[in-house]
Every structure is written in C-alpha cells, then in structure tokens.
Amino acid sequence: MDEFLKLPVGIDNFEKIRQNGFYYVDKTSLIEQLFSNWGEVNLFTRPRRFGKTLNMSMLKYFFEIGTDRSLFDGLHICANEKICSEHMGKYPVIFLSLKNAEGLNFDTAKYQMVELIAREAERFPFLAKDTNLSDRDREKYRVLTAFADGHYQMSDDVLYGSLQTLSELLYKHFNQKTVILIDEYDVPLDKAFQHGYYREMVALIRALFGRALKTNEALAFAVLTGCLRVSKESICTGLNNFKILSITDSRFDEQFGFTDKEVQKLLADYHLEARFSETKEWYDGYRFGNVDVYCPWDVINHIDRIKDDPNARPEAYWINTSGNDLVKRFVDKANRTTRNEIEQLIAGNAIEKTLRLDLTYDEIDNSIENLWSVLFTTGYLTQAGMREDGAYRLVLPNREICEVFKLQIQEWFKKSIFSNAEQLTAFWKAFEEGNTDGVEMYLNRIMSNSISVFDIKTGEGKKEISYHNLLVGILTGNADWLVKSNVEAGEGFADIIVETEDPNAGIIVELKYTKNYDEMEQACKAALDQINDRRYQEYLLNDGRKDITLYGIAFCKKRCKAMASGNL
C-alpha cells in the first residue's frame, strides 16, 4: 500500500467502512457458509469485540432490497455469481442491535426495547401508505410506530408480536420473506441479571423471539449473535429450528476474529512486519473450532497506535472496553483449590475442566464450575485440546488476558488484606518494633492463603518487583507512615524507606528473591549487608531520624524470611 487506508477503530457499520476508505478484513465468505450450512435460525456465540456487529451489518447490506451493490466490489463474495444473483439485494431485512438495551429496572429496559423496534419499523414508512395492504395491516404499522408525549406508545401485547408483525408487513409489501438479524441478543438478559429483573426480561425475550422465529411464515431466515449460549429452556422454549454455532463449532470458525494470515497481511500493509511477534503474544490465542484467532479490536487498535508511534508498546485494549465483572466474581468465589488452578493458568499451564455451554444467567453463580464455563465462552479462557471424556484443557489465551487476572487478583488481595484490621494492625506494630517472628507470620499467612502472582514464569528481577509491590501495598495502608519506594539514598537506591509517626524513627527494607528455601537466610544477610555497605541509612539520618530499624527480607514462592538489626 503506497497510501495507508484509515483503520476503523470503533466503527462497526459496513457501509461506512466501505464508502469512506477504511481498511476492511474480508469476512464475506460468511455469506457462502450460511447457505452451505443452512439453518433457519442461526445463533453465533462469540466473545465481545470479535466483529459480531460488523458482520451483522455486512449481512444487512448484502441481503437488503435496494442495497448499494458496489459496497461488495472486490470482496470474496463477488466471485460467487450464483449467490450474488439469487440473494444480493433480494430481501427485506429487520436489523436490531440490542447492545445498548439495558436499564436499572425492567420498565426502563423494556422501553429501550420498544424504542429500538419502533425506530427499526420507522425505516419502512411506505408501509403506512401501501394500498396493497389492508386497512388493518396499515393500522398495525401505525401502532408499531405510534409516538406521543415524547414516547413511543407500544403496548405489551404489541411489543411481544412486534418483530413478527413487522416481518409479515414487509413480506406482504415485497412479496418476499424477511431476513431477521438480531445482534447481541443476550445483552438485555445480562443487564437484567445484574440489576435484579432477570425473570421479567426472560419472559419478554421469550415472547418476542418465540413469535418472530417460530412458525413465522414471513421469515426467510434469521441470524443472531451474542456472548453466551443461553439455555434454550430459558428463552427459546419450543424453538427447535435454532442452529447453535458456538466457539467450539468448527463451522464458521474463521469468520469472527482475525487469522494469522490476516494479521500478517494487515501488518505488512502498514510496513509493520517486525511487530508481528508482539502482536501475537498479546492478542492471539483464542481458539474457535479448529482455528486460532486474534481479537480484532486489539489488533486494529494496536496497529493504529504503532503506525504513528514506533515506540508505542502493546496495551490491554480489549479488557478496557468494559468492566471485568465475571473475573471479579470468579476470583472472589475462588476456594483454595481454585486459587491454585488460577496460579497454574497465570504460570502458563493448562487445567482440565468439564464445562457447561448452555447456562441460564441465574445459574452462573450457583457454583464455581459454572463460572469456569462462562469464562470460557466469554473469551477469558480458551481451549488447548480435549480429553476423551469431553473435558477441556483450558489456558489463558494471551498476555492481555493474563494481565486481567493479575489485576483482579491484586484488587482481591488488597481487599482481603485490609478487611482484617486486627491482623494488619498487629503486623504494623511488629514491623515497627523489629519483631521478625511477627512479620514472617503475617506475610507467610497471607501469601499462603492468596492467589500467587509472585512466582510466575518471569525474569528474576520481575519476581522481586512483585514481592516489592506486595510489601509496599501493605505498608502504605498505615495512614500515619510515609512509605517511599526505590529511594535514592547513600550510594544507591533503597528498596523501601518508611518514615514512621515517631519523628526520631524510621525503617529501611531491602528485598531479595531466592529460588530455593535453604538460601533464604543467606539472602537476608546479603540484604542487610547491602544496606550498610551502600549507607542507605544516610537518607533518614539527614532527616534527624536516628532510631533506624534495618530489614533484610527474602522471598521464595509463598514463603518469606526476615532479619532485622539496628542502625550500624
């Protein structure tokens, strides 16, 4: 590419991308696969930010009557003349994205559904004047779009049948059955679960979908997307025409997410081939069916950043697009066995779990095993194979997701520490008095009961930094102390210096990491020697603090040893 195309950061409208010179990774083979793997109602479940809405927009512009056919010039689907001649621009299309259908209570959420459907109906104003429709049919359309006093006036009965009614009116007008596209179908259920009106929303979705997608003579076919494969019993009772295409299905496995080949081409088009390995480390690793894929949101954002700033490093784009409540709930519920399993994942190892892929939202919190299943279906875990009995080998997909878990674990760790004020106060007292037994007892206890992120497979320096951050976090909880980290003192930099409430006293800490438990005592002595050899005490002495306690503390996995001495 001599002239770079703009990257579509945050743009999920196919027409806008194609008409305004944005880069597009061609996923139009999805259209061919819909016909070769025919299903009357197709449900794709994929994690968020994997191109679901853009693909649905692409389907809308391909199938809808009156479409601009030039939008598809040069794309894969144009080579299939049979499908293009028979299906391109041949259907009325109803397209709903429910990604913003939410509310703190049911009435608010229900009205948002009313508004979305009414505005979609307003795309077809010709139905109100169509003389080929009966007076009754035209009245049905007016009821769908009735607006007064600043609000749409759709009653519950009209809402429940709204999608079926609109599809029937379009069928009568065009003499062609309707395609129904529903994006992020489970967002209203997720929000309802979070805010306490799940049962009411299930009843609404069941009525809405049941009439539109079951025994609807005006339906050509439907495509739905979502994050979770919500149990049929919860919202789709009797909908036997559903074809579930989850992340474990090999069909359509390349259509959501970027493949290695697509990412390599994208990087090459922006002359960024040298950044492939870091892109793969951070954003690859999701396995859909038989294919490993990258998160498109991450890749697009990363390339958009580094094409203008060669010094920019990878960032956690995906995890910052919304809250990570699932990981928080998971970590909060973790028992000792689960904490050990999380440690294995962070260390880069696999764990084996039997998963349920068809949960209802109100079953998620019933057991920790259900949360494992949801983390898998929503992209926080991925598969690295299966056992003969059907259990999955689960791993963290990439470095970005590892950072999610580490961040949430650190938050949980702080909450756990500061929730026990009595033990924490006793530790601060022991620390101030040079009581190494008390210091060791507390640190060993909290590390033993924690989810460790300290001894993961990183360089030695990084391991020491993790323990350093742990201790600094505990010490800074004391509002009466001034805690300083990596302070220039004497002839070097002290790990931690504490100015206590007593203006004559202070504490200096040097930390060491060891591979073996039997080396911890020697490491403590080496730490104390370093403090004295490099005269770190001068920092406190210059401030008039002469009652100084020196600590050498060694860490090995989930154990620590402390030695203390007075100022020499």
C-alpha positions in Angstrom: 0.0 0.0 0.0 1.5 3.3 -1.0 -1.2 5.2 0.8 -2.4 3.8 4.1 -6.1 3.2 4.5 -7.7 4.5 7.7 -8.1 1.9 10.4 -11.8 1.5 11.5 -11.3 2.0 15.3 -14.7 1.6 16.9 -16.5 1.6 13.6 -18.9 -1.4 13.1 -21.0 -0.1 10.2 -20.1 -2.0 7.0 -21.4 0.8 4.6 -19.4 3.5 6.4 -16.2 1.4 6.3 -16.6 0.6 2.6 -17.6 4.1 1.5 -15.1 6.1 3.5 -11.8 4.4 2.7 -11.4 2.3 5.8 -9.4 -0.9 6.0 -11.7 -4.0 5.8 -10.7 -7.6 6.6 -12.9 -9.5 4.2 -15.3 -11.8 6.0 -17.9 -12.1 3.2 -17.3 -15.8 2.9 -19.7 -15.9 5.9 -22.5 -15.4 3.4 -21.5 -18.5 1.4 -21.2 -20.6 4.6 -24.7 -19.5 5.7 -26.1 -21.2 2.6 -23.8 -24.2 2.6 -24.5 -24.8 6.4 -28.2 -23.8 6.2 -30.1 -23.1 9.3 -33.4 -21.3 9.5 -32.3 -19.6 12.8 -28.6 -19.3 13.3 -27.1 -18.3 16.7 -23.4 -17.3 16.8 -21.8 -17.0 20.2 -18.5 -15.2 20.4 -16.8 -13.0 23.0 -17.3 -9.3 22.8 -15.2 -7.2 20.4 -14.8 -10.1 17.9 -16.5 -8.4 15.0 -20.1 -9.7 15.5 -21.8 -6.3 14.9 -19.7 -5.6 11.8 -20.5 -9.0 10.4 -24.2 -8.5 11.0 -24.0 -5.0 9.4 -22.3 -6.7 6.4 -25.2 -9.2 6.1 -27.7 -6.4 6.3 -26.1 -4.6 3.4 -25.8 -7.7 1.3 -29.3 -9.0 1.6 -31.4 -5.8 1.9 -33.5 -4.7 -1.0 -32.1 -1.6 -2.6 -28.6 -2.1 -1.3 -25.6 -0.5 -2.9 -24.0 -3.4 -4.7 -20.7 -1.5 -5.2 -20.1 -1.9 -1.4 -19.0 -5.5 -2.2 -16.8 -4.8 -5.2 -13.5 -6.7 -4.9 -14.6 -8.8 -2.0 -14.7 -12.5 -1.8 -18.4 -13.0 -2.2 -18.4 -11.3 -5.6 -16.7 -14.3 -7.1 -19.8 -16.4 -6.3 -22.0 -15.2 -9.0 -24.8 -17.7 -8.2 -25.3 -16.5 -4.6 -25.0 -12.8 -5.6 -27.5 -13.1 -8.4 -30.0 -15.1 -6.3 -29.7 -13.3 -3.0 -27.9 -10.0 -3.1 -30.4 -7.2 -2.5 -33.3 -9.5 -2.6 -34.8 -9.5 0.9 -36.5 -7.1 3.3 -34.2 -7.0 6.4 -35.0 -6.3 10.0 -31.8 -5.5 11.9 -31.7 -4.9 15.6 -28.7 -4.4 17.8 -29.5 -5.0 21.5 -26.1 -4.0 22.8 -27.5 -0.9 24.4 -30.8 -2.3 25.6 -30.3 -2.1 29.3 -31.7 -0.3 32.4 -31.5 -0.2 36.1 -35.1 -1.6 36.2 -37.4 -3.6 34.0 -39.6 -0.8 32.9 -36.6 1.2 31.6 -35.1 -1.8 29.8 -38.5 -2.7 28.3 -38.9 0.8 26.9 -35.5 0.7 25.3 -36.6 -2.5 23.5 -39.8 -0.7 22.4 -37.7 2.3 21.1 -35.3 0.0 19.2 -38.1 -1.9 17.5 -40.1 1.3 16.7 -37.1 3.0 15.2 -36.4 0.0 13.1 -40.0 0.0 11.9 -39.7 3.7 11.0 -37.1 2.7 8.3 -40.2 1.4 6.3 -42.6 4.4 6.2 -44.0 3.2 2.9 -46.0 0.6 4.9 -48.3 3.2 6.3 -49.5 4.2 2.8 -49.2 0.9 1.0 -52.5 0.5 -0.8 -51.8 -3.2 -1.3 -52.0 -3.7 2.4 -55.4 -3.9 4.2 -56.6 -1.1 6.4 -56.0 -3.4 9.3 -52.4 -4.0 8.2 -51.7 -0.3 7.9 -53.1 0.2 11.3 -50.8 -2.5 12.7 -47.8 -0.5 11.3 -49.1 2.8 12.8 -49.4 1.1 16.2 -45.7 -0.1 15.9 -44.6 3.5 15.4 -47.1 5.4 17.5 -45.4 8.3 19.2 -46.9 10.9 21.7 -45.8 13.0 24.6 -42.1 12.2 23.8 -42.5 8.5 23.9 -43.4 5.5 21.7 -46.8 4.1 22.8 -46.3 0.4 22.1 -48.4 -1.8 24.5 -47.0 -5.0 25.9 -49.1 -7.1 23.5 -47.9 -5.2 20.5 -44.3 -5.4 21.7 -44.4 -9.2 22.1 -45.6 -9.6 18.5 -43.7 -6.6 17.0 -41.0 -8.4 15.1 -43.4 -11.0 13.7 -45.8 -8.2 12.7 -43.2 -6.1 11.0 -41.8 -9.1 9.1 -45.3 -10.0 7.9 -46.0 -6.5 6.7 -42.7 -6.5 4.8 -43.5 -9.9 3.3 -46.8 -8.6 2.1 -45.3 -5.4 0.6 -42.3 -7.0 -1.2 -43.8 -10.5 -1.7 -40.5 -11.7 -0.4 -39.9 -13.3 3.0 -37.9 -11.3 5.6 -34.4 -11.8 7.0 -34.2 -11.0 10.7 -30.8 -10.0 12.2 -30.5 -9.6 16.0 -27.1 -8.6 17.3 -26.0 -9.1 20.9 -29.3 -10.8 21.8 -28.2 -11.6 25.3 -27.2 -8.1 26.5 -30.6 -7.4 27.9 -30.5 -10.7 29.8 -27.1 -9.9 31.2 -28.1 -6.5 32.4 -31.4 -7.8 33.8 -29.4 -10.4 35.8 -27.1 -7.8 37.2 -29.9 -5.5 38.2 -32.5 -7.9 39.5 -35.2 -8.3 36.9 -34.0 -11.3 35.1 -37.3 -13.3 35.2 -39.2 -10.4 33.7 -36.7 -10.0 30.8 -36.6 -13.7 30.1 -40.4 -13.6 29.7 -40.2 -10.6 27.3 -37.4 -12.1 25.2 -39.2 -15.5 25.1 -42.4 -13.9 23.8 -40.6 -11.6 21.3 -38.4 -14.3 19.8 -41.0 -17.1 20.0 -43.4 -15.2 17.7 -40.8 -13.9 15.3 -38.6 -17.0 14.9 -41.0 -19.9 15.4 -43.7 -20.8 12.8 -43.4 -17.3 11.3 -44.4 -17.8 7.7 -42.9 -14.4 6.8 -39.4 -15.5 7.9 -36.8 -16.4 5.3 -34.1 -17.0 7.9 -32.6 -15.3 11.0 -29.1 -14.7 12.3 -28.5 -13.9 16.0 -25.2 -13.1 17.8 -24.3 -13.0 21.5 -21.6 -13.7 24.0 -23.3 -16.6 25.9 -25.2 -19.6 24.6 -28.1 -19.1 26.9 -30.0 -22.3 27.6 -32.9 -22.9 25.2 -35.2 -23.6 28.1 -34.8 -20.0 29.4 -35.8 -18.0 26.3 -36.4 -20.3 23.3 -38.8 -22.9 24.6 -40.1 -24.7 21.5 -37.7 -23.1 19.1 -36.3 -26.3 17.6 -35.2 -24.5 14.5 -32.2 -23.0 16.3 -28.7 -23.9 15.0 -26.2 -23.1 17.7 -22.8 -22.1 16.4 -20.6 -21.7 19.5 -16.9 -21.2 19.8 -16.4 -24.9 19.9 -18.0 -25.4 16.5 -15.6 -25.8 13.5 -18.2 -24.3 11.1 -17.6 -20.5 10.6 -14.5 -20.7 12.8 -12.6 -18.1 10.8 -15.5 -15.6 10.4 -15.2 -13.9 13.8 -11.7 -12.8 14.7 -8.6 -12.4 12.6 -6.4 -15.3 11.5 -2.6 -15.4 11.5 -2.6 -14.8 7.7 -5.0 -11.8 8.0 -2.9 -10.2 10.8 0.4 -10.7 8.9 -1.1 -9.0 5.8 -2.6 -6.2 7.9 0.8 -5.5 9.5 2.6 -5.8 6.1 0.1 -3.3 4.6 1.3 -0.7 7.1 5.0 -1.8 6.9 4.9 -3.2 10.4 6.0 -6.7 9.8 8.6 -6.5 12.6 5.8 -6.1 15.2 4.2 -9.5 14.4 5.6 -11.4 17.3 4.5 -8.9 20.0 1.0 -8.7 18.3 0.8 -12.5 18.5 1.9 -12.7 22.1 -0.6 -10.1 23.3 -3.7 -10.6 21.1 -3.6 -14.1 19.6 -4.5 -17.4 21.3 -8.3 -17.6 21.1 -9.5 -20.9 19.6 -12.7 -21.1 17.7 -13.5 -24.5 16.3 -10.2 -25.6 14.8 -8.7 -22.2 14.2 -6.6 -19.9 16.4 -7.7 -16.3 16.1 -6.8 -12.8 17.3 -9.1 -10.3 18.9 -9.9 -7.8 16.0 -10.5 -4.9 18.4 -7.0 -5.3 19.9 -5.2 -5.7 16.6 -6.9 -2.7 15.0 -6.1 -0.5 18.0 -2.6 -1.8 18.3 -1.7 -1.1 14.6 -3.5 2.2 14.7 -1.2 3.2 17.6 2.2 1.9 16.4 1.8 3.1 12.8 2.1 6.6 14.2 4.4 5.9 17.2 7.1 3.3 16.6 8.0 3.4 20.3 4.4 2.5 21.5 4.2 -0.8 23.3 1.2 -3.2 23.3 -1.7 -2.3 25.6 -4.7 -4.1 27.0 -7.3 -2.7 24.7 -9.9 -5.4 25.0 -10.1 -5.5 28.8 -10.5 -1.7 29.0 -13.7 -1.6 26.8 -15.9 -2.7 29.7 -15.9 -4.0 33.2 -14.5 -7.4 34.0 -17.2 -8.4 36.5 -17.0 -12.0 35.6 -13.4 -12.3 36.6 -14.1 -10.3 39.7 -16.9 -12.7 40.7 -14.7 -15.7 39.9 -11.7 -14.5 41.9 -14.0 -13.5 44.9 -15.6 -17.0 44.9 -12.3 -18.9 44.5 -11.6 -21.5 47.1 -8.2 -22.9 47.9 -8.3 -25.4 45.1 -9.5 -22.8 42.6 -6.8 -20.4 43.7 -4.2 -23.0 42.9 -5.7 -23.5 39.5 -5.7 -19.8 38.8 -2.0 -19.8 39.7 -1.4 -22.6 37.2 -3.1 -20.6 34.5 -1.1 -17.4 35.2 2.1 -19.5 35.1 1.2 -20.6 31.5 -0.1 -24.1 32.4 -3.3 -25.8 31.4 -6.0 -27.0 33.7 -8.7 -29.6 32.8 -12.4 -28.9 33.3 -15.8 -30.3 32.2 -17.8 -27.3 31.0 -21.5 -26.5 30.5 -22.0 -24.4 27.4 -25.8 -23.8 27.9 -26.3 -22.0 31.1 -29.0 -19.6 32.2 -27.8 -16.4 33.7 -29.3 -17.2 37.1 -27.3 -20.4 37.2 -23.9 -18.7 36.8 -23.3 -18.1 40.5 -24.6 -21.5 41.6 -21.1 -23.0 41.5 -17.5 -22.2 40.7 -17.7 -24.8 38.0 -20.4 -22.7 36.2 -18.1 -19.7 36.3 -15.3 -21.7 34.7 -17.8 -22.4 31.8 -18.8 -18.7 31.5 -15.1 -17.5 31.5 -14.5 -19.9 28.6 -17.5 -18.9 26.5 -16.8 -15.2 27.0 -13.1 -15.3 25.9 -11.2 -15.1 29.2 -10.1 -18.8 28.8 -9.6 -20.8 25.6 -9.1 -24.5 24.8 -5.9 -26.3 24.2 -7.4 -29.6 23.4 -9.9 -32.1 24.9 -9.7 -35.4 26.8 -11.6 -38.4 25.6 -14.3 -37.9 28.2 -15.0 -34.4 26.9 -13.1 -32.3 29.4 -11.4 -29.3 28.0 -7.8 -28.3 28.6 -8.1 -24.6 29.4 -5.4 -21.9 29.2 -5.3 -18.1 29.2 -5.3 -17.0 25.6 -2.6 -14.4 25.7 -0.7 -11.9 27.7 -3.5 -9.4 27.7 -5.9 -11.7 29.5 -3.2 -12.7 31.9 -3.0 -9.1 32.8 -6.8 -9.1 33.5 -6.4 -11.9 36.0 -3.3 -10.4 37.7 -5.0 -7.0 38.0 -8.2 -8.5 39.5 -6.2 -10.8 41.8 -4.3 -7.8 43.1 -7.6 -6.0 43.8 -8.9 -9.0 45.6 -5.6 -9.3 47.5 -5.8 -5.7 48.8 -9.5 -6.2 49.8 -8.5 -9.4 51.6 -5.7 -7.8 53.5 -7.4 -4.6 54.6 -10.6 -6.4 55.6 -8.8 -7.9 58.7 -7.9 -4.7 60.5 -6.8 -6.6 63.7 -4.2 -8.7 62.0 -3.0 -5.8 59.8 -2.5 -3.5 62.9 -0.6 -6.3 64.6 1.7 -6.6 61.6 2.4 -2.9 61.5 3.3 -3.0 65.2 5.6 -6.0 64.7 7.2 -4.3 61.7 7.9 -1.1 63.6 9.3 -2.9 66.6 11.7 -5.1 64.6 9.7 -8.3 65.6 10.8 -10.6 62.7 8.7 -13.5 64.0 5.5 -11.4 63.8 6.5 -10.0 60.4 7.2 -13.5 59.0 4.0 -15.0 60.5 1.8 -12.4 58.9 3.4 -12.4 55.4 3.6 -16.2 55.3 -0.1 -16.4 56.3 -1.4 -14.0 53.7 0.8 -15.4 50.9 -0.3 -19.0 51.8 -3.9 -18.0 51.5 -3.6 -15.9 48.5 -3.7 -16.4 44.7 0.0 -16.1 43.9 1.2 -13.8 41.1 4.7 -13.7 42.6 6.4 -16.8 41.4 5.1 -16.9 37.8 7.5 -17.6 34.9 9.2 -14.2 34.6 12.7 -13.0 35.0 14.2 -12.9 38.4 14.1 -9.1 38.6 10.3 -9.1 37.8 9.7 -11.6 40.5 11.4 -9.4 43.1 9.3 -6.5 41.9 6.1 -8.4 42.6 7.1 -9.0 46.2 8.2 -5.5 46.5 4.8 -4.2 45.3 3.1 -6.5 47.8 5.0 -5.2 50.8 4.7 -1.6 49.7 0.9 -2.0 49.4 0.6 -3.4 52.9 2.8 -0.7 54.4 1.1 2.2 52.7 -2.2 1.1 54.3 -0.9 2.7 57.5 -2.0 6.3 57.2 0.5 7.5 59.9 3.5 6.4 57.9 5.2 7.9 54.9 6.3 5.0 52.6 8.8 5.6 49.8 9.9 3.1 47.2 13.2 2.9 45.3 14.6 5.9 47.0 18.0 7.4 46.1 19.9 7.0 49.4 23.7 6.9 50.3 25.4 5.2 47.3 22.4 3.6 45.7 18.7 3.1 45.8 16.9 1.7 48.8 14.0 -0.7 48.1 11.7 0.8 50.8 12.1 3.5 53.3 9.4 4.2 56.0 9.2 7.4 58.0 7.1 6.4 61.0 4.9 8.6 63.2 7.8 8.9 65.6 9.9 11.7 64.2 13.1 10.1 65.6 12.5 6.7 64.0 12.5 5.1 60.6 12.7 1.8 58.7 14.8 0.7 55.8 14.0 -2.5 53.8 16.0 -4.4 51.2 14.3 -7.4 49.5 15.8 -10.4 47.8 14.2 -13.2 45.8 15.7 -16.8 46.0 14.9 -19.9 44.0 15.4 -22.3 47.0 14.2 -22.2 50.6 17.6 -23.1 52.0 19.0 -19.9 50.5 16.6 -17.5 52.3 18.7 -16.9 55.4 21.8 -16.1 53.4 19.7 -13.8 51.2 18.5 -11.9 54.3 22.1 -11.4 55.4 23.1 -10.2 52.0 20.3 -7.7 52.0 21.4 -6.2 55.4 25.0 -6.1 54.2 23.8 -4.1 51.1 22.0 -1.6 53.3 25.1 -1.0 55.4 27.7 -1.1 52.5 25.8 1.5 50.5 24.9 3.6 53.5 21.1 3.8 52.8 20.7 5.0 56.4 22.0 8.4 55.4 18.6 9.3 54.0 17.0 9.0 57.4 19.9 10.4 59.4 19.9 13.5 57.3 16.2 14.0 58.4 17.2 13.7 62.0 15.9 10.1 62.4 18.5 8.1 64.3 16.4 5.3 65.7 16.5 3.2 62.5 15.5 -0.4 62.0 17.0 -2.3 59.1 15.3 -5.2 57.4 16.6 -7.9 55.1 13.6 -9.8 53.8 13.9 -12.8 51.4 11.0 -14.4 49.4 10.7 -17.8 47.8 7.4 -18.7 46.3 4.9 -18.3 49.1 7.3 -18.1 51.9 9.4 -15.3 53.4 12.1 -14.9 56.0 13.0 -11.7 57.7 16.1 -10.4 59.6 16.3 -7.1 61.4 19.0 -5.1 63.0 19.5 -1.6 64.4 21.4 1.1 62.6 25.2 0.3 62.4 
